[in-house]
């Protein structure tokens, strides 16, 4: 089961995406559910890397992408950067929700109170 958490702090202009686990839908390396979650995660990571080059963040974004365990988070410099980063997160969150609906045994969107500690 892949668990995905999206968090944000509006006052601080911070955003986080955490991904943990394996889908278990197919053979590792050929699992379509894992591939779908991975491409959404890597897309957010690339958008954040591009934003970081444009000085959109107060400090470097945290981008850690390991097999079965990933985190992307950033503290945005201003409201414009926060809006852009939030759109990327909402895009990925929409995709994760679609996957959760289609593959409920393999993907779940974790509610904020059950976030990874």
DSSP file (Angstrom, degrees, kcal/mol; ACC not computed):
  #  RESIDUE AA STRUCTURE BP1 BP2  ACC     N-H-->O    O-->H-N    N-H-->O    O-->H-N    TCO  KAPPA ALPHA  PHI   PSI    X-CA   Y-CA   Z-CA
    1    1 A X              0   0    0      0, 0.0     2,-0.5     0, 0.0    21,-0.5   0.000 360.0 360.0 360.0 129.1    0.0    0.0    0.0
    2    2 A X  E     -Ab  21 107A   0    104,-3.0   106,-2.4    19,-0.2     2,-0.5  -0.853 360.0-161.7 -94.3 128.8    1.3    3.4   -0.9
    3    3 A X  E     -Ab  20 108A   0     17,-3.1    17,-2.5    -2,-0.5     2,-0.4  -0.944   5.7-168.3-112.1 132.7    0.3    6.1    1.5
    4    4 A X  E     -Ab  19 109A   0    104,-2.4   106,-3.0    -2,-0.5     2,-0.4  -0.979   3.3-170.3-126.1 132.1    0.5    9.8    0.4
    5    5 A X  E     -A   18   0A   0     13,-2.6    13,-2.6    -2,-0.4     2,-0.5  -0.972   3.7-168.2-121.7 133.5    0.2   12.8    2.6
    6    6 A X  E     +A   17   0A   0    104,-0.5     2,-0.3    -2,-0.4    11,-0.2  -0.987  15.0 176.3-118.0 129.1   -0.1   16.5    1.5
    7    7 A X  E     +A   16   0A   0      9,-2.7     9,-2.7    -2,-0.5     2,-0.3  -0.948   6.9 179.0-132.0 153.7    0.4   19.2    4.1
    8    8 A X  E     -A   15   0A   0     -2,-0.3     2,-0.5     7,-0.2     7,-0.2  -0.995  20.2-157.0-151.3 151.4    0.4   22.9    4.0
    9    9 A X  E  >> -A   14   0A   0      5,-2.4     5,-1.9    -2,-0.3     4,-1.5  -0.938  10.1-166.7-127.2 106.1    0.8   25.9    6.4
   10   10 A X  T  45S+     0   0    0     -2,-0.5    -1,-0.1     1,-0.2     3,-0.1   0.896  86.4  51.7 -63.1 -42.8   -0.8   28.9    4.9
   11   11 A X  T  45S+     0   0    0      1,-0.2    -1,-0.2     2,-0.1    -2,-0.0   0.909 118.6  36.5 -62.6 -41.9    0.8   31.4    7.4
   12   12 A X  T  45S-     0   0    0      2,-0.1    -1,-0.2    63,-0.0    -2,-0.2   0.617 104.5-130.0 -83.6 -12.9    4.3   30.0    6.8
   13   13 A X  T  <5 +     0   0    0     -4,-1.5    63,-3.2     1,-0.2     2,-0.4   0.914  57.1 147.7  60.7  44.9    3.7   29.4    3.1
   14   14 A X  E   < -AC   9  75A   0     -5,-1.9    -5,-2.4    61,-0.2     2,-0.3  -0.874  28.7-171.2-114.9 147.6    5.0   25.9    3.4
   15   15 A X  E     -AC   8  74A   0     59,-2.2    59,-2.1    -2,-0.4     2,-0.3  -0.983   1.8-173.5-136.4 144.7    4.0   22.8    1.5
   16   16 A X  E     -AC   7  73A   0     -9,-2.7    -9,-2.7    -2,-0.3     2,-0.4  -0.999  10.7-173.0-141.5 142.2    4.8   19.1    2.0
   17   17 A X  E     -AC   6  72A   0     55,-2.7    55,-2.5    -2,-0.3     2,-0.4  -0.992  11.2-175.0-131.1 125.7    4.2   15.9    0.1
   18   18 A X  E     -AC   5  71A   0    -13,-2.6   -13,-2.6    -2,-0.4     2,-0.4  -0.976   3.0-171.7-123.2 137.3    5.2   12.6    1.7
   19   19 A X  E     +AC   4  70A   0     51,-2.5    51,-3.1    -2,-0.4     2,-0.4  -0.995   9.3 173.4-129.6 128.6    5.0    9.2   -0.1
   20   20 A X  E     +AC   3  69A   0    -17,-2.5   -17,-3.1    -2,-0.4    49,-0.2  -0.997  36.2  14.2-138.5 140.5    5.6    5.9    1.7
   21   21 A X  E    S-A    2   0A   0     47,-2.7     2,-0.4    -2,-0.4   -19,-0.2  -0.362  73.4 -76.2 103.0-176.0    5.2    2.2    0.8
   22   22 A X        -     0   0    0    -21,-0.5     6,-0.0    -2,-0.1    -2,-0.0  -0.965  26.3-133.0-128.2 143.4    4.8    0.1   -2.3
   23   23 A X        -     0   0    0     -2,-0.4   -21,-0.1   -22,-0.2    -1,-0.1   0.898  21.2-156.6 -65.8 -42.6    1.6   -0.4   -4.3
   24   24 A X        +     0   0    0      2,-0.2    -1,-0.1   -23,-0.1     3,-0.1   0.725  56.2 120.6  70.6  20.4    1.8   -4.2   -4.5
   25   25 A X  S    S-     0   0    0     81,-0.1     2,-0.2     1,-0.1    -1,-0.0   0.794  80.3 -10.8 -83.8 -30.5   -0.4   -4.2   -7.6
   26   26 A X  S    S-     0   0    0      1,-0.0     5,-0.2     5,-0.0    -2,-0.2  -0.800  99.1 -42.7-151.1-170.3    2.2   -5.8   -9.9
   27   27 A X    >   -     0   0    0     -2,-0.2     3,-2.9     3,-0.2     4,-0.5  -0.425  69.9 -97.7 -66.5 135.9    5.8   -6.9  -10.1
   28   28 A X  T 3  S+     0   0    0      1,-0.3    -1,-0.1     2,-0.2    -6,-0.0  -0.340 115.4  26.1 -56.3 130.3    8.3   -4.4   -8.8
   29   29 A X  T 3  S+     0   0    0      2,-0.1    -1,-0.3    -3,-0.1    -2,-0.1   0.156 125.5  52.0  97.3 -16.9    9.6   -2.5  -11.8
   30   30 A X  S <  S+     0   0    0     -3,-2.9     2,-0.7     5,-0.0    -3,-0.2   0.190  71.9 127.2-131.3  13.6    6.4   -3.1  -13.8
   31   31 A X     >  -     0   0    0     -4,-0.5     4,-2.3    -5,-0.2     5,-0.2  -0.652  43.2-161.3 -81.0 113.6    3.7   -2.0  -11.3
   32   32 A X  H  > S+     0   0    0     -2,-0.7     4,-2.0     1,-0.2    -1,-0.2   0.827  89.7  52.2 -67.2 -31.5    1.4    0.5  -13.1
   33   33 A X  H  > S+     0   0    0      2,-0.2     4,-2.3     1,-0.2     5,-0.2   0.934 110.9  46.8 -69.8 -45.5    0.1    1.9   -9.8
   34   34 A X  H  > S+     0   0    0      1,-0.2     4,-2.7     2,-0.2    -2,-0.2   0.907 111.5  52.6 -60.0 -42.2    3.6    2.5   -8.5
   35   35 A X  H  X S+     0   0    0     -4,-2.3     4,-2.5     2,-0.2    -1,-0.2   0.902 108.3  50.3 -61.0 -42.1    4.5    4.1  -11.8
   36   36 A X  H  X S+     0   0    0     -4,-2.0     4,-1.7     2,-0.2    -2,-0.2   0.927 113.1  44.8 -64.6 -45.3    1.6    6.5  -11.7
   37   37 A X  H  X S+     0   0    0     -4,-2.3     4,-2.3     1,-0.2    -2,-0.2   0.911 113.0  53.2 -63.9 -41.2    2.4    7.6   -8.1
   38   38 A X  H  X S+     0   0    0     -4,-2.7     4,-3.1    -5,-0.2     5,-0.3   0.917 107.2  49.3 -61.6 -44.9    6.0    8.0   -9.0
   39   39 A X  H  X S+     0   0    0     -4,-2.5     4,-1.8     1,-0.2    -1,-0.2   0.878 111.4  49.6 -67.5 -35.1    5.4   10.2  -12.1
   40   40 A X  H  X S+     0   0    0     -4,-1.7     4,-1.9    -5,-0.2    -1,-0.2   0.925 114.2  45.9 -64.6 -42.9    3.2   12.5  -10.0
   41   41 A X  H  X S+     0   0    0     -4,-2.3     4,-2.2     1,-0.2    -2,-0.2   0.924 113.1  48.1 -65.9 -45.8    5.8   12.7   -7.3
   42   42 A X  H  X S+     0   0    0     -4,-3.1     4,-2.3     1,-0.2    -1,-0.2   0.818 108.2  56.3 -66.7 -30.0    8.7   13.3   -9.7
   43   43 A X  H  X S+     0   0    0     -4,-1.8     4,-2.4    -5,-0.3    -1,-0.2   0.940 108.3  46.3 -66.3 -46.1    6.7   16.0  -11.5
   44   44 A X  H  X S+     0   0    0     -4,-1.9     4,-2.5     1,-0.2    -2,-0.2   0.922 111.7  52.7 -60.5 -43.3    6.2   17.9   -8.3
   45   45 A X  H  X S+     0   0    0     -4,-2.2     4,-2.3     1,-0.2    -1,-0.2   0.910 110.1  47.3 -59.0 -43.3    9.9   17.5   -7.5
   46   46 A X  H  X S+     0   0    0     -4,-2.3     4,-2.3     2,-0.2    -1,-0.2   0.898 110.7  51.3 -67.5 -39.9   10.9   18.9  -10.9
   47   47 A X  H  X S+     0   0    0     -4,-2.4     4,-2.6     1,-0.2    -1,-0.2   0.924 111.4  48.4 -61.5 -43.2    8.6   21.8  -10.6
   48   48 A X  H  X S+     0   0    0     -4,-2.5     4,-2.4     2,-0.2    -2,-0.2   0.885 109.5  52.4 -65.8 -38.1   10.1   22.6   -7.2
   49   49 A X  H  X S+     0   0    0     -4,-2.3     4,-1.6     2,-0.2    -1,-0.2   0.916 111.5  47.1 -62.1 -42.0   13.6   22.3   -8.5
   50   50 A X  H  X S+     0   0    0     -4,-2.3     4,-1.0     1,-0.2    -2,-0.2   0.914 112.7  48.8 -65.3 -43.2   12.7   24.8  -11.3
   51   51 A X  H  <>S+     0   0    0     -4,-2.6     5,-1.9     1,-0.2     3,-0.4   0.879 107.1  56.5 -63.4 -37.6   11.1   27.1   -8.8
   52   52 A X  H ><5S+     0   0    0     -4,-2.4     3,-1.7     1,-0.2    -1,-0.2   0.879 102.4  54.7 -62.5 -39.0   14.1   26.9   -6.6
   53   53 A X  H 3<5S+     0   0    0     -4,-1.6    -1,-0.2     1,-0.3    -2,-0.2   0.790 106.0  53.9 -64.6 -27.2   16.4   28.1   -9.4
   54   54 A X  T 3<5S-     0   0    0     -4,-1.0    -1,-0.3    -3,-0.4    -2,-0.2   0.211 118.6-113.1 -91.6  15.1   14.1   31.1   -9.7
   55   55 A X  T < 5S+     0   0    0     -3,-1.7    -3,-0.2     1,-0.1    -2,-0.1   0.865  70.2 141.9  58.3  41.1   14.6   31.9   -6.0
   56   56 A X      < +     0   0    0     -5,-1.9    21,-3.1    -8,-0.1    22,-0.5   0.583  53.9  67.9 -85.6 -11.4   10.9   31.2   -5.1
   57   57 A X  B    S-E   76   0B   0     19,-0.3    19,-0.3    -6,-0.2     3,-0.1  -0.812  74.7-135.5-115.2 151.3   11.8   29.6   -1.8
   58   58 A X  S    S+     0   0    0     17,-3.1     2,-0.3    -2,-0.3    18,-0.1   0.810  95.8   3.5 -69.3 -30.5   13.2   31.0    1.5
   59   59 A X  S    S-     0   0    0     16,-0.6    16,-0.4    -3,-0.0    -1,-0.1  -0.923 106.0 -62.7-146.2 167.1   15.6   28.0    1.7
   60   60 A X        -     0   0    0     -2,-0.3    -2,-0.1     1,-0.1     2,-0.1  -0.238  59.2-109.5 -56.3 140.8   16.4   25.1   -0.6
   61   61 A X        -     0   0    0    -13,-0.2     2,-0.7    13,-0.1    13,-0.2  -0.380  26.1-120.0 -66.3 147.9   13.5   22.7   -1.1
   62   62 A X  E     +D   73   0A   0     11,-2.9    11,-2.2    -2,-0.1     2,-0.5  -0.844  39.1 171.4 -90.0 117.2   13.7   19.3    0.6
   63   63 A X  E     +D   72   0A   0     -2,-0.7     2,-0.5     9,-0.2     9,-0.2  -0.925   4.7 163.0-132.4 107.3   13.5   16.7   -2.2
   64   64 A X  E     +D   71   0A   0      7,-3.0     7,-2.8    -2,-0.5     2,-0.5  -0.975   7.6 177.5-127.6 115.2   14.2   13.1   -1.2
   65   65 A X  E     +D   70   0A   0     -2,-0.5     2,-0.3     5,-0.2     5,-0.2  -0.846  13.5 155.4-125.3  93.6   13.1   10.4   -3.6
   66   66 A X  E >   -D   69   0A   0      3,-2.3     3,-2.2    -2,-0.5     2,-0.3  -0.794  56.7 -80.1-112.6 158.5   14.0    6.9   -2.5
   67   67 A X  T 3  S-     0   0    0     -2,-0.3   -46,-0.1     1,-0.3   -45,-0.1  -0.418 117.2  -2.9 -60.3 117.1   12.3    3.7   -3.5
   68   68 A X  T 3  S+     0   0    0     -2,-0.3   -47,-2.7   -47,-0.1    -1,-0.3   0.526 128.7  69.4  79.7   6.3    9.2    3.4   -1.3
   69   69 A X  E <   +CD  20  66A   0     -3,-2.2    -3,-2.3   -49,-0.2     2,-0.3  -0.809  56.4 156.3-160.0 110.4    9.9    6.6    0.6
   70   70 A X  E     -CD  19  65A   0    -51,-3.1   -51,-2.5    -2,-0.3     2,-0.3  -0.973  15.6-173.4-139.8 154.1    9.8   10.2   -0.6
   71   71 A X  E     +CD  18  64A   0     -7,-2.8    -7,-3.0    -2,-0.3     2,-0.4  -0.987   3.3 179.4-146.0 136.3    9.4   13.7    0.7
   72   72 A X  E     +CD  17  63A   0    -55,-2.5   -55,-2.7    -2,-0.3     2,-0.3  -0.990  19.6 154.4-133.0 125.0    9.1   17.0   -1.1
   73   73 A X  E     +CD  16  62A   0    -11,-2.2   -11,-2.9    -2,-0.4     2,-0.3  -0.997  12.7 177.3-151.6 153.3    8.7   20.2    0.9
   74   74 A X  E     -C   15   0A   0    -59,-2.1   -59,-2.2    -2,-0.3     2,-0.6  -0.995  26.9-138.4-155.1 153.2    9.4   23.9    0.6
   75   75 A X  E     -C   14   0A   0    -16,-0.4   -17,-3.1    -2,-0.3   -16,-0.6  -0.958  35.5-138.0-113.7 108.3    9.0   27.2    2.4
   76   76 A X  B     -E   57   0B   0    -63,-3.2   -19,-0.3    -2,-0.6   -20,-0.1  -0.352   4.9-140.9 -76.3 147.8    7.9   29.7   -0.2
   77   77 A X  S    S-     0   0    0    -21,-3.1     2,-0.3     1,-0.1   -20,-0.1   0.876  77.4  -4.3 -72.9 -40.8    9.3   33.3   -0.3
   78   78 A X  S  > S-     0   0    0    -22,-0.5     4,-2.2   -65,-0.1     5,-0.1  -0.849  79.8 -87.7-147.1 179.7    6.1   35.1   -1.2
   79   79 A X  H  > S+     0   0    0     -2,-0.3     4,-2.4     1,-0.2     5,-0.2   0.842 120.8  54.9 -64.8 -35.6    2.4   34.6   -2.0
   80   80 A X  H  > S+     0   0    0      2,-0.2     4,-2.0     1,-0.2    -1,-0.2   0.935 111.0  44.3 -64.8 -45.5    3.1   34.3   -5.8
   81   81 A X  H  > S+     0   0    0      1,-0.2     4,-2.7     2,-0.2     5,-0.2   0.884 112.6  53.0 -64.4 -38.7    5.5   31.4   -5.2
   82   82 A X  H  X S+     0   0    0     -4,-2.2     4,-2.6     1,-0.2    -2,-0.2   0.918 108.3  50.1 -63.1 -43.2    3.2   29.8   -2.7
   83   83 A X  H  X S+     0   0    0     -4,-2.4     4,-1.8     2,-0.2    -1,-0.2   0.905 112.9  46.8 -62.0 -41.8    0.3   29.9   -5.3
   84   84 A X  H  X S+     0   0    0     -4,-2.0     4,-1.5     2,-0.2    -2,-0.2   0.928 114.8  45.2 -66.9 -45.3    2.5   28.3   -8.0
   85   85 A X  H  X S+     0   0    0     -4,-2.7     4,-2.0     1,-0.2    -2,-0.2   0.879 110.8  54.6 -65.6 -38.0    3.9   25.6   -5.6
   86   86 A X  H  X S+     0   0    0     -4,-2.6     4,-2.8    -5,-0.2    -1,-0.2   0.873 103.6  55.5 -64.6 -37.4    0.4   24.9   -4.3
   87   87 A X  H  X S+     0   0    0     -4,-1.8     4,-2.3     2,-0.2    -1,-0.2   0.906 107.0  50.3 -61.2 -41.0   -0.9   24.4   -7.9
   88   88 A X  H  X S+     0   0    0     -4,-1.5     4,-2.0     2,-0.2    -2,-0.2   0.921 112.4  46.7 -62.7 -43.7    1.7   21.7   -8.4
   89   89 A X  H  X S+     0   0    0     -4,-2.0     4,-2.8     1,-0.2    -2,-0.2   0.901 111.7  50.6 -65.3 -40.9    0.7   20.0   -5.1
   90   90 A X  H  X S+     0   0    0     -4,-2.8     4,-2.3     2,-0.2    -1,-0.2   0.869 107.8  54.2 -66.2 -35.9   -3.0   20.2   -6.0
   91   91 A X  H  X S+     0   0    0     -4,-2.3     4,-1.8    -5,-0.2    -1,-0.2   0.952 113.0  42.2 -58.9 -50.6   -2.3   18.7   -9.4
   92   92 A X  H  X S+     0   0    0     -4,-2.0     4,-2.5     1,-0.2    -2,-0.2   0.895 112.2  54.1 -65.7 -40.5   -0.5   15.7   -7.8
   93   93 A X  H  X S+     0   0    0     -4,-2.8     4,-2.4     1,-0.2    -1,-0.2   0.886 106.7  52.1 -62.1 -38.8   -3.2   15.4   -5.1
   94   94 A X  H  X S+     0   0    0     -4,-2.3     4,-2.1     2,-0.2    -1,-0.2   0.923 110.6  48.2 -62.0 -44.5   -5.9   15.2   -7.7
   95   95 A X  H  X S+     0   0    0     -4,-1.8     4,-2.3     1,-0.2    -2,-0.2   0.898 110.8  50.4 -62.7 -41.4   -4.0   12.4   -9.5
   96   96 A X  H  X S+     0   0    0     -4,-2.5     4,-2.7     2,-0.2    -1,-0.2   0.899 108.8  52.2 -64.8 -40.4   -3.5   10.5   -6.2
   97   97 A X  H  X S+     0   0    0     -4,-2.4     4,-2.0     2,-0.2    -1,-0.2   0.910 109.1  50.0 -62.3 -41.0   -7.2   10.8   -5.4
   98   98 A X  H  X S+     0   0    0     -4,-2.1     4,-2.2     2,-0.2    -2,-0.2   0.916 112.5  47.1 -62.2 -42.9   -8.0    9.3   -8.8
   99   99 A X  H  X S+     0   0    0     -4,-2.3     4,-3.1     1,-0.2    -2,-0.2   0.895 109.2  54.1 -65.3 -39.5   -5.6    6.5   -8.2
  100  100 A X  H  < S+     0   0    0     -4,-2.7    -1,-0.2     1,-0.2    -2,-0.2   0.880 110.3  47.4 -62.0 -38.1   -7.1    5.9   -4.7
  101  101 A X  H  < S+     0   0    0     -4,-2.0     3,-0.5    -5,-0.2    -1,-0.2   0.908 118.9  39.1 -68.3 -42.6  -10.5    5.6   -6.3
  102  102 A X  H  < S+     0   0    0     -4,-2.2    -2,-0.2     1,-0.2    -1,-0.2   0.813 131.7  25.4 -78.3 -30.9   -9.4    3.2   -9.0
  103  103 A X    >X  +     0   0    0     -4,-3.1     3,-2.0    -5,-0.2     4,-1.8  -0.518  66.3 161.9-133.4  64.1   -7.0    1.2   -6.8
  104  104 A X  T 34 S+     0   0    0     -3,-0.5    -1,-0.1     1,-0.3    -4,-0.1   0.722  76.7  56.5 -63.0 -21.3   -8.2    1.5   -3.2
  105  105 A X  T 34 S+     0   0    0      1,-0.1    -1,-0.3    -3,-0.1     3,-0.1   0.601 116.4  35.7 -81.2 -10.4   -6.2   -1.6   -2.1
  106  106 A X  T <4 S+     0   0    0     -3,-2.0  -104,-3.0     1,-0.3     2,-0.4   0.659 117.2  36.4-118.1 -22.0   -3.0    0.0   -3.4
  107  107 A X  E  <  +b    2   0A   0     -4,-1.8     2,-0.4  -106,-0.2    -1,-0.3  -0.998  54.7 177.7-138.8 137.6   -3.1    3.7   -2.8
  108  108 A X  E     -b    3   0A   0   -106,-2.4  -104,-2.4    -2,-0.4     2,-0.7  -0.999  25.8-136.8-139.9 142.1   -4.5    5.9    0.0
  109  109 A X  E     -b    4   0A   0     -2,-0.4     2,-0.3  -106,-0.2  -104,-0.2  -0.869  30.5-138.0 -93.1 116.6   -4.5    9.6    0.7
  110  110 A X        -     0   0    0   -106,-3.0  -104,-0.5    -2,-0.7     6,-0.1  -0.605  14.0-124.1 -83.1 130.9   -3.6   10.0    4.4
  111  111 A X    >   -     0   0    0     -2,-0.3     3,-2.2  -106,-0.1    -1,-0.1  -0.376  27.9-107.1 -70.6 153.8   -5.6   12.6    6.3
  112  112 A X  G >  S+     0   0    0      1,-0.3     3,-1.6     2,-0.2    -1,-0.1   0.833 117.8  56.3 -53.1 -41.0   -3.7   15.4    8.1
  113  113 A X  G 3  S+     0   0    0      1,-0.3    -1,-0.3     2,-0.0    -2,-0.0   0.646 109.0  48.4 -71.0 -11.1   -4.3   14.0   11.6
  114  114 A X  G <  S+     0   0    0     -3,-2.2    -1,-0.3     2,-0.0    -2,-0.2   0.053  85.5 146.3-110.2  23.1   -2.8   10.6   10.5
  115  115 A X    <   -     0   0    0     -3,-1.6     2,-0.2     1,-0.1    -4,-0.1  -0.099  60.5 -86.7 -60.5 158.0    0.3   12.2    8.9
  116  116 A X              0   0    0      1,-0.1    -1,-0.1    -6,-0.1    -2,-0.0  -0.444 360.0 360.0 -66.3 134.1    3.6   10.5    9.0
  117  117 A X              0   0    0     -2,-0.2    -1,-0.1    -3,-0.1    -2,-0.1   0.390 360.0 360.0-107.6 360.0    5.5   11.3   12.2
